[in-house]
């Protein structure tokens, strides 16, 4: 994806985001600063979410996607993620630190707040984002993939890290390829960089996770 990498690492000084960009950027709302890496075990994934009910994530994101008119778009910035039990609240900010969107997701409902607009609500994040920008987001999958582990709800294939087989290098699940590019260096723990891609409809996410 030409230009995507450069946009992520060297964002321009001006930040102009439409409703679609703001909503699309929520797809990248996941950064893990403190969760220990886990192996490709479905039981491990289920245990992780049941025993660790609070997480705080911070990081940077870049998203490349096709909008409802088939035009390729890019969005980037910073995010904060607060997870308590089954409820996730994420604040999305542009490179200047201005809040662009706040999304709240729980098993019963989801809401999206954008500046100077009435909140959008739906039964779940996928429905909410599908109605807002024309595609669904893998929010529930990301809760597991950022641990990193497979989600326990569907079949997945995994590839171990050749340098350290106890860690994951790649997951393929629910039409997504999750590529674990880098882990944090000791004494820090958790992920450092992860890329997610989907072919149909095309969507690419790059995450840098700040420790």
C-alpha positions in Angstrom: 0.0 0.0 0.0 2.1 2.9 -1.3 2.2 5.9 1.0 0.5 4.2 3.9 3.7 3.5 5.8 5.1 7.0 5.2 1.8 8.6 6.4 1.9 6.6 9.6 5.5 7.5 10.5 5.5 11.1 9.3 1.9 12.5 9.6 1.4 16.0 8.1 1.0 19.0 10.3 -2.6 19.7 9.3 -5.2 17.2 10.5 -8.6 17.2 8.7 -11.0 14.4 9.4 -14.5 13.8 8.1 -17.1 11.8 9.8 -16.0 8.7 7.9 -12.4 9.2 8.8 -13.3 9.7 12.5 -15.4 6.6 12.6 -13.0 4.5 10.5 -10.2 5.3 12.8 -12.0 3.6 15.6 -11.0 0.3 13.9 -7.5 0.9 15.3 -8.5 1.5 18.8 -6.5 -1.1 20.5 -3.0 -0.8 22.0 -1.6 -3.1 24.7 1.0 -1.7 27.1 0.9 -4.2 29.9 -0.6 -7.6 28.9 1.8 -10.5 28.8 2.1 -12.3 25.5 0.2 -15.6 25.4 0.4 -18.6 23.2 -2.0 -19.7 20.5 -4.4 -21.3 23.0 -8.1 -20.8 22.9 -8.4 -21.7 26.6 -5.7 -19.1 27.4 -7.6 -16.4 25.6 -10.8 -17.2 27.5 -9.0 -17.3 30.8 -7.2 -14.0 30.1 -10.4 -12.0 29.6 -12.1 -13.7 32.6 -9.3 -13.2 35.1 -8.0 -9.8 34.0 -11.0 -7.5 33.8 -9.3 -4.1 33.6 -6.9 -2.9 30.9 -5.5 0.5 29.9 -4.0 0.8 26.4 -2.3 3.7 24.7 -0.8 3.9 21.2 -0.7 5.2 17.7 -2.7 4.0 14.7 -2.9 4.3 10.9 -5.8 3.0 8.9 -6.2 2.6 5.2 -9.7 1.7 3.8 -12.1 2.2 1.0 -15.0 4.4 1.8 -18.6 3.9 0.7 -17.8 5.4 -2.7 -14.9 3.1 -3.3 -12.3 5.8 -2.7 -9.2 4.9 -0.7 -8.9 6.8 2.5 -6.3 7.1 5.3 -6.7 8.0 9.0 -4.1 8.3 11.7 -3.6 9.6 15.2 -3.4 8.5 18.9 -5.8 6.6 21.1 -6.5 5.6 24.7 -8.4 2.5 25.5 -10.0 1.6 28.8 -11.4 -1.9 29.3 -13.4 -2.9 32.4 -15.0 -6.3 32.2 -16.9 -6.5 29.0 -17.1 -2.7 28.5 -14.6 -0.9 26.3 -14.3 2.9 26.1 -11.9 4.4 23.6 -10.9 8.0 23.0 -9.5 8.8 19.5 -7.4 11.9 19.0 -5.7 13.5 16.0 -2.0 14.2 15.9 -2.6 17.6 17.6 -4.3 16.0 20.6 -7.9 17.0 19.7 -10.6 14.4 20.5 -12.1 13.1 17.3 -14.3 10.3 18.6 -15.3 8.3 21.7 -16.6 4.8 21.3 -18.2 2.7 24.0 -18.8 -1.0 23.5 -20.5 -3.6 25.7 -22.3 -6.8 25.0 -25.6 -5.1 25.1 -25.0 -1.9 23.2 -22.5 0.5 21.6 -22.3 4.2 21.1 -20.1 6.5 19.0 -19.7 10.2 20.0 -18.3 12.7 17.5 -17.7 16.4 18.1 -20.8 18.6 17.7 -23.0 15.7 16.8 -25.6 13.6 18.6 -24.2 10.2 19.8 -24.8 7.3 17.4 -26.1 4.1 19.0 -26.6 0.5 18.0 -26.8 -3.0 19.5 -23.1 -3.7 18.8 -20.0 -2.0 17.4 -20.2 -3.9 14.1 -23.7 -2.6 13.4 -22.8 0.9 14.5 -19.8 1.2 12.3 -21.4 -0.6 9.3 -24.2 2.0 9.4 -21.8 4.9 9.9 -19.1 4.2 7.3 -20.2 1.1 5.4 -18.0 -1.6 7.0 -17.8 -3.5 10.2 -14.9 -3.5 12.7 -13.3 -6.5 14.4 -13.5 -4.9 17.9 -14.3 -8.1 19.7 -11.5 -9.9 17.9 -9.0 -7.2 18.7 -9.7 -7.7 22.4 -8.0 -11.1 22.1 -5.6 -10.5 19.3 -3.9 -7.7 21.2 -3.1 -10.0 24.2 -1.9 -11.7 21.8 -4.1 -14.8 21.4 -6.8 -16.2 19.2 -10.5 -15.4 19.9 -12.3 -18.4 21.3 -15.4 -17.8 19.2 -14.2 -19.2 15.9 -11.6 -21.4 14.2 -8.1 -19.8 13.7 -4.7 -20.8 12.4 -1.5 -19.6 14.0 2.1 -19.3 13.2 4.7 -19.2 16.1 7.5 -16.7 16.1 10.6 -18.5 14.7 12.8 -16.5 17.0 10.8 -17.4 20.1 8.2 -20.2 19.6 6.3 -19.4 22.7 5.1 -16.1 21.0 2.8 -15.7 18.1 4.0 -14.4 14.7 0.7 -14.6 12.9 -3.0 -15.4 13.3 -5.6 -15.9 10.6 -9.1 -15.7 11.9 -12.5 -14.4 10.7 -11.1 -13.2 7.4 -8.3 -11.2 9.0 -4.5 -11.7 9.0 -2.9 -10.4 12.2 0.9 -10.0 11.8 2.8 -9.5 15.0 5.7 -7.3 13.7 7.5 -6.6 17.0 7.4 -7.3 20.7 8.6 -4.9 23.4 12.2 -5.4 24.5 12.9 -6.5 28.1 12.2 -5.4 30.7 8.9 -4.2 29.1 6.3 -6.8 28.1 3.6 -7.1 25.5 3.3 -6.1 21.8 5.1 -3.2 20.1 3.9 -3.3 16.6 1.0 -5.3 14.9 -0.6 -5.1 11.5 -4.0 -6.3 10.6 -5.3 -6.8 7.0 -8.5 -7.9 5.4 -9.1 -8.5 1.7 -12.9 -8.1 1.3 -13.7 -5.4 1.7 -10.1 -4.1 1.8 -8.9 -2.7 5.1 -5.5 -2.3 6.7 -4.5 -1.3 10.2 -1.1 -0.5 11.6 -0.6 -0.1 15.3 2.4 1.1 17.3 1.9 0.3 21.0 3.5 2.7 23.4 5.0 1.1 26.5 
